[in-house]
Amino acid sequence: MTDMPMVRPARPEDLPRLVELVHEHAAYEKAAPRPPGLAERLGPQLFAPDARLWVLVAQDPDDPAGPVAGYAACSPEFAFWDAAYFLHMDCLYLAENARGHGLGAALLDAVAELARTLGMEQVQWQTPEWNEGAIRFYDRSGAVGMPKRRYGLAVPAEAAAAAPAPAAATDRPPV
């Protein structure tokens, strides 16, 4: 590459390519295929005036008019123990042919800058234990691994609809 990688916020016209990359990412991580309608669900989350989701995209500087080569998706989270917000990087993914050219480092740098801009002092993320390439990349970046296991609990729509609404803070029983 002749220039530094180009990283910028996602634009509405990037949505079809982002959806392609999400499907590639899910296949790469051996996850279940994503359900139909992903673009219709992502668009409002990314481009609404009050959006709390940021997606940064990377493009090859040798082909700036070419397709988006990768993305990093982030949203704010609150760390109760620290009583502070941090930026959660849900995904960082590069198309296979885009790896090894500095685009991942450029995306990670842009995510760190986004956190600084938002007044957050930390970025956190997960990667599968089997993804040794990603682990080496993150270790080289200066990130520190944290020994925790990630869990997910499915809440079927019918169970969620039948559950009582959470009590308001003033309605909590005394402890």
Disulfide bonds with the S-S distance in Angstrom:
none
